[in-house]
Amino acid sequence: MTRQISHRKMNSLAAITCAALIGLAGIMPAVAASGGSGSSGSGGSAPPQCRQGLVWDKKTQRCVRAQSSNVPDKDLLEQGRALALAGHYDDALTVLAAVRNKQDAMVLTYIGYSHRKKGDTDTGIGFYKQALAIDPNNINTHEYLGEGYASAGRMELAKAELGIVEKLCGNKECEQYEDLAAAISGNPVD
């Protein structure tokens, strides 16, 4: 009997340890995402990654349903951007779908980015064009649009976006110009 209790305790301890590790594994990608590339975001640490359909609510400090939450659009954009840049494209799309203002150029940009990175380049390009109709001088959107064109083999359009990025940067030394130039030369920065 003592031996069975001992095994039960060990199994319980093992289950608790596994659950804790799984929980940490779910949080770590979003935490790592806080250092994502691009110059349009804010610094700081990313919120914990919630399971599909949920978003992090800073106010309550817990995951809540994305579509029925009172999480401000700014926070949803920040989370969606961090998830997209960390490579969690489906999660990013879920969070960005919860944004109420669908006419925000950066929301459209990161919806496009997520679609493009998932392999649906044409859908991504469509969202980039919508974003640029709202904010034609958004350097990040021009960079991502150019990268989309480059990945689709449409080099003339990619080079045209590179020219726009150069004008917006004022030189060839900004991150967006360098990243798009690398994509055009066949060495994309991921």
N, C-alpha and C positions, 0 to 999 in steps of 0.2 A: 504494500500500500504506500509506504514511504517513497518507494522508487517511482510509482505512478505520479504521485504529487510532484515529485522533483521534475519528472519529464513534462508535466503540465506547466509548471512554473517556467521551465526552460522554453517550452513552445510559446507561452504567452510573452515572455521576454523577447524571444526572437521575433514574434509578430509585431510587438511594439517598436522594436529597433527597425524592422523593415518599413513600417509605416512612417516612422520619423525620417528615414532616409529617402523614401519616396516623396514625402512632403518637401524636404529640402531640394530634391531634384526638380520638383515643379517650380520652386521659387528661383533657383539659381539662374535659369536662362534669362528671366526678366531682369534680375539683378545685373547680370553681365551685359544686358542690352543697354544699360544706362550710359555706357561709354560709346554708343553707336556713332557712325560717321555722319557726315553732313553738318552743315553749319546752321541749320534752321531751328534746332531744338534747344531745350534748356538743359542745363547740367543737373547734377544731383543723382540720387539713386532712383531706379525704377521701382514701381510698386510690385508686390508679389504677383506672379502670374496666376490668374484664376483659371478654373477649368472652363471648357467651351461653354459659351453663352453667358458667362459672368464677367463682371468688371470690378476693379478695385475702387472702393469708395473711401476716399481719404477721410471724410467726415466720420464715418462709422468704423473705419479701420477693419473692413471685412469685404469679402467678395459679395456682390449683389447681382441680381438679374440685369443684364445689359439693357434690354429693351424697356424695362419698367423702372429704371433707376432714375434718381435725381442727380446723378454725377454730372458736373458741369462739362460742357463740350470741350473746354480747354483741357481738362483732365483726361477726357476720353481720347482726344487727339494725342496728348502726351503718351498715354499708354499704347495706343495704336501704333504710333511712330516707333516707340521702343521695341514693341513686339515685331514689327516689320523689319527693323534694322537688325534684330537678333535672329531673323530667319523663321519666325513663327507666323507665317503669312495667313493661315486660316484664322488663327486667334486674332491677328491684327484686323482682318476683315470683319470679324464679329464685333470687335470693340468699335471700329470706325462706323459700322452700320448703326450703332446706337447714338451717334452724333445727331442732334436735332437739326443743326444748320448744315444742310447738304450743299450749300453754296460757298463753303469755306475752301479756298484754294489749296491750303495745306492738307485738309481732309481728303480732297479729291486726289492730290498728289500721292499720298500714302496708300490710298485705295489702288491707284494705278500702279504704284511701286509693288504692292503685294501681288496684284494680278500678274504683272510682268515677271516677277521673280518666281511665281508658281508655273511659269511657262506660257501664260496667256498674254503674249506680247501685244496683240492687237487691242484687247480690252484695256490693257494698261495704257497704251498710247491714247486711246479714246478718253480715258480719265485725265491724262496729262493735258490734252487739248482743252477739256472743260476747265481745268484749273488755270490754264494760261489765258482763257477768255475772261476770267475774273481778275487775274493778276499777271499781266503779260511780262512783268519784269522779275518774276520769281526765278532766281538763278538755279535753285535746286531742281525745280520742275523742268527747266530747260536741259539741265544735265541729265536727268533721268529719261527725258524724252529722247535725247540724243543717244543714250545708251540703249534704249529700246530700238531705235532705228538701226544702230550698229549690230545689235544681236539678231535683227531680222535681215541683215545684209543690205540695208538701204543706206549705203555709205554717203551718198550725196546729201541726203536729209540729215544724217548724223553730223556731217561736216558743217552744214548750215547752222545747226544748233551749237556747234563748237564756236562758230563765229559770234553768235549771240552771247554765249557764255563769256567769251573774251571781252566783248564790249561791256557787259554787265560787271565783270570783275575789274575792268580797267587795265588788265595785263594778262599774261599767260601763267602767272604764278599762284593763282588761287586753287584751292583743293578741287573745286568743281571742274575747272578747266583741265587740270592734270588727270582727274579720274575719267573724264569723257575722252580726252586725247588717248589715254591708255586703252579704253574700250575700242576706239576706232582703230588703233594699231594692233588689235587682237590680243591685248593683255589686260583684260578688265580687272579692276580692283574690286574685290568682294569683301 
